[in-house]
Amino acid sequence: MPRIKGDHPAHVARLAERMDRDLSAIRRALRKPLNAEVARGELTIPQTAVMRIVVRTPGIRLSDLSKEVSLAHSTVSGIVDRLVKRGLVKRVPDEVDRRIMRVRPTELVDTWIEQQLPALKLGPLQAALQRANPEERDGLVKAVSRLRKLLSRD
C-alpha cells in the first residue's frame, strides 16, 4: 500500500488523531496536581460536584444548586450541611428574601482558589517550559497560538 503524504485527507486525519491523543495526554498531565489536591480533600463525587458549582456560582440558591447537580433538594441540603461542617461552604440568607438560603464558598476556599489554584493549574506547564531551551519554548508558544487561531476559524 502506498504511503499517503501531504494534504491527502487520510494523512491529515491520522495527524488529527495523533494530535488528539497528545492533547488528551497533555490535559491529563496539566490536571494531575489539581486532581491530587482535590483527592486529598477526601470529598465524595457529589460533594465535589456541589463544590464546583458553588465556586463557579457563589451565592447560588439551594434549589438551583439541586437542579444543577440533578439531585433531590434534601440530598443537596445534606451535602451542604456536611460541607458547612468541614468549613468549605456557608449558608447565607438572601438579602431580599431572608427565607431563601444561598450557598457560598467560605473565605478558606476563596483564599485557596486565589492563592493555590493558579500554582496548581500552571505549575506543570511552567515546569515543562523551564525544562525546554529558549528556542523550544518560543516554538511551543508559537505553535499553540497558531493552533488556537486555526481552531477559532471553525
N, C-alpha and C positions, 0 to 999 in steps of 0.2 A: 504494500500500500504506500503510495507516495506521501511524503511529508508535506503537511499543509502549513504555509507560512504567510506572513504579511497581513493583509487586510481581509483575508478569507474569513467568512463568518464562523466557521468551525474553529479556527485558530483563535479568533477573538473570544469565542465562547469559552475555550479552555483557559485562556488568560483570565477571564472574568471569574471562573470557578476557582482558580488558584488564588486570585486576589481576595475573593470572598472567604476562603479558608484562612488566609493570612490575616485579614482584617478581624475575623472572629477570634482568632488566637490573640491578636493584639488587644481586643476589647476585654477578653478574659484576663489577660495579664495586667491590664490597667485597673480592673475592678478587684483584683485579688486582695490588696491590702484593705480596701474598704469592706469587702465581704468578710475578711478575717476579723475586722474590728466589730462589725455587726454581729458576727457569730459569738464573739467574746461577750457581747451584751446579753446573751442567752435569752433572746426573745423568741417566742413562738412565731410561726408563719403568720397567723392572724394579727399578732401584736406588731410584727414588722410592717405588715400592710397598713395597719392603723397609723403607726408612727410616720410612715412615708406620706400619707395623706395629710396628717396633722401638720407636718413640717412644710409640706407644699401649700397648704391652705390653713394658716394659723387662724384660729377663731371660728373654725367650722362648727356648725350646729351638729349635735349628736345625731339627729335624724338624717342629715345629709351625709354624715360620716357612715352611717349604717347603709345607706344606698350605695355609696362609693365602694365599700368593701363587700357588698351583696350579702350581708349577714343581718340577722334579726336585731332589732333595736336593743333588746335585752342582752343579747350576746355581746354587742359592741359596748354597751354600758358596762358590762362585767370586765371586758378587756380594758376599757378606760380606767375603771376602778383599780385594776392591778397595775396599770402604768402610772397612775397617780401615786400609789403606794411606793413605787420604785423611784419616784421623783422625776419622771420623764415628761409627764403632761400635767396640766392643771385644768380644772373646770372653772370657768368664769361666767357669771351671769351676763346675758345680753344687755347692752347699755340702754336699749329702748324698752324691751320687754323682759323684765327680770325673771320671768318664769322660764325663759329659754336659756339652756346652758350651752355654752360654747367650749370647745376644747382647743387648748393652745399648748405648744411646747413650753417647758419650763426654761428658766434662764440658763440652767445647766446645759440643756440641749441646744439652745440658741448659741451659747458660747462654744460648744463643741463644733457646731456647724460653721461658725465664723472662724474659729482658730484651727481646729484639727482636720476638718473635712478637706479644705484645699490642699493640705500637705498629703493626705491620703490619696486624693484624686490625681494630683500632679507628680507626686513622688516617683512613681515608677517611670514616668516619661522623662522627668528631669534626670534620673539616674542613667537611663539609656542614652540620652543625649550627651551626658557627661562622658560616657564611655566612647562615644563616637569622636572622630577627629573633626576639626573645624570644617573641612570640605564636605565630610559626610553629613554633618549637621545641616549645613547650608542646602545640600542636595535633598535631604529628607524634608526640610521645611518647604522647599520649592515644590517638591513632588506632591506632598499632601495638599498644599494650597492649590496646585493645578488640578488635582483630582476633585477637590471640593468645587472648584469652578466648573469643571466638566459635568459633575453631577447636578449642579444647580441649574443647568440648562434644560433639564428634563421637566 
